[in-house]
Amino acid sequence: MFDNDKFHKIEELTGIQLTKTMQEQLRDFVNLFKIYNSHTNLMSKKDEENLFEKHIYDSLSLSLFINKYNIKESIKLLDVGTGGGFPSIPLCILYPKIQIYPLDSIAKKIGFIELVQKELRLENLHPVCKRAEELPCDYKNAFDIVTSRAVSALNILLEYTIPFVKKNSYMIAFKSKNTDEELQAAKNAMKILKCYTADRIKYDLPCKEEYDRELIVIKKSENTPDIYPRQSGLAKKKPL
């Protein structure tokens, strides 16, 4: 359950003074998640025990990028491979002016997000049940920020995300282990997809165990060639 200590940690992290509505929505989200997860597997029971520390707080760590780059709230954000709504739903609650599009190909996960959208009345949440490779053309070069958390290695992830980023805008990958190796392996993909590493923002999670986390900030310098992302499965089978 959410308590004042958790709210205080969020305020310290984000610099946002939580309203009563935000606090209620965060509590309701946690309750809905636990009920839904009891009959539909959104995440393991072990992970659910650390729902705040490893998922909600981690999701809201995007605020480190938002604050550092002075990102305005009147933007569009696509979250590729959102799963149970991370980082989409916590971000929707704290940033009600950001239009957020959580994307996942698994219907039960998008079904949960649609439930949260309805119950919490999140008007800035726009769930999409598709694979990245199936998104319509008007999604390309359309988003100010594209995020992805715990989806795949960076050289694969770039093909799923960069085509949808506006020129001179950003893709943010939430990463932990082996980041240096992933960045090295992704150099060719960055060259082909017209993007580069702009920043690495490190942070810690409020856990007893130590978790090295960082936001990999990728900036898109030119429009991506129209053939990307390639048809379903090729990004994983034949990474760039």
N, C-alpha and C positions, 0 to 999 in steps of 0.2 A: 504494500500500500504506500502511496505517496505521503510523506510527512514534510514538516517544515524544513528539515535539514536538506532533503532532496531539492525542494524548491529553491533554497538558498544557493545550493551548488549550481543549479541552472542559471540563476541570476548572476552569479559570479562569472560563469563561463561566457554567457551571451551578452551581458550588459543590459539585459531587458528586465524591467520591473514587471513581474508577473501579475496580471490582473486576476480578479476572482474567477472570471470566466475561463481564463487560461488554466488556472489551477484545477477547476472543475473538469475541464475537457481532458487534461492529462490523467486525472484520476479515473474518469469514465473510460478513456482509452485503455488503460491498464486492466480495468475490470472486464471490458469487452474482450480484450485479447486473451485473458486467462480463461474465460468461459468458452470462447471459440476454440482455443487451443486444446481444451479438454476433450473435444470430439473430432477436431480436424487439425491435423499436424501442421502447424505453422513453424514451430521450432521445437527442439528437444526440451524435455522437462528440466534438465540440468541448466540449459540456457535460460529458461523462463525464470529460474530462481535469481538470475542476475539481469533481469529485464531492464531495470533502470541503468545500472552501471555499464553494461556491455552493449546496450542497444539504444535506449532513449538518450542517455548522455552522449554516447558516441555519435548518434545522429545529429544532435544539436551542436557538436563540435564544428559543423560547417560554419557556424557563426564566427569562428576565428578567421575564416576566409572572407566572409561577408563584411566584417568590421575592418579588416586590414585593407581590403580593396574598395572600401566605401561603396558597396553595392546597394543600389536603391531597391526599394521593395516592389516597385511597379515593373516586375520582370516575369518572365516565364522560365520555369525549371522543369526539366524532364529527368525522372529518376528511373534509370534502366535496371531491371532486375530487382524491383522493390521488395519482393518477398512478402513479409507480413506488414509492410508499410514503413520500412526504415531505409533512408531517413525521412521519407515523405510526410508521414502523419505528424511526428513531433515538430517538423518544420512548419507544416500548415497551421498548427496551433499557435506557434510563437510569431509567425510571420504571415498574418492574415491577408496582406496585400500582394504576396507572391502567389502567382498562379502555378500550381504544382500538378504535374502529370505523372503519377506513379504507373510504371509499365511493368507488366509481368505476363508471361504466357500461360501461367497456371491459374485456371478459373477459380479454384477454391480460395486462392490468396487474394485475387481481385474481388471476389465475392465478399471477403472479410472487409476489405478497404471500402467497398460500397456500403456495407453495413455501418462502418464507422462514420463515413461521410453523412449518412442519413441521421444517425443517432446524435452526432455531435454538431450537425448543421454546419459542416465545413464547406462553405460556398466556393472556396479557392482550391478545392481538391477535385481532380478530373481523372479518375481511374481509366486505364486502357489495358484491355486483355489481348495482347498480341506479342509476337516476337519482334525484336528490333528490326529484323530483316523484312518484316511484313508491314511496317509503318508506311502510310501513304507519302507521296512525294512532297506534299506541303509541310511535312514535319522536318524536312531537310533544311539546314541552315536557318532554323526558326527559333532556337532557344538560346537565352542569355547564359544559362548554366545547365549543364547536364551532369548528373551525379551517378555514381555507382558504388555499391558497397558489397563486398564479399560475393562477387560474381565470377570473375576469372582472372587469369594472368593479364598483365597490362597490354601485351602485344595483341591479344585477342580482344580485350575490352575496348581498345581504341577503335576498332572497326565497328563495334556495336554502338559507340557513343559519338565520336567526332563528326560523322556526317550530319548530325542533328544540331550541332553547335553553330551559332552565328559566327561569321568572320570577326576576328578580334575579340571573341568571347571565350568562355572557359569550360573545360571538363574537369571535374574534381573526382579523383579516385580515392576512396578510403582504403588505406593499406596498413599492414603491420610488418610481417616478416618478409625477408628477401627482397626488399624494395630496390636496393641497388642493382641486384641481378635482374629484376624485372625491367627496370629502366634501361639497362644495357641491352636486353633482348628486344626491347620495343623501339630501338633506334630506326630500324628500317620501316616499321609501321608508321612512325611519326613523319618520316620523309615522304612516304607515299600519300599519307592522309593530310599533309600540310599543317603540321602542328609541332609544338616543342614544349619542353618542360620549363615552366615559368617560375615555379616556386615549390618548396616542400615545407609544410607547416607541421611541426611536431607537437604532440600533446600527450597527456596521460589520462587514463581512466581512473575514477575514484574506487578502485578495487584493492583488496588486500594483496592480491598478486600484482606483479608489475607487468603492464602491457605497453609495449612501445607502439604507438600509433602515429600516423601522419596522413595529412591530406596532400596528395600529389596534384599539383595545379598544372594542367596542360592548357596552353593557349593556342587557339586556331588562327593561323596567320593568313590562310587563303581558303577559298571554297574547296571542299573535298570533291575529287572526281565523282561523277554521277553514278559510276558502277558500284559504289560502296554505300551501305554494306552489301556484300555479295549474297547470293541466295542462301537459304537456311542451311546451317551446318558447316559451310565452307570456312568461316572465320576460325572455327575450332579445329577443323580437319587440316586446313592448310593456312596457318597463320602467316600474316605478312612479314 
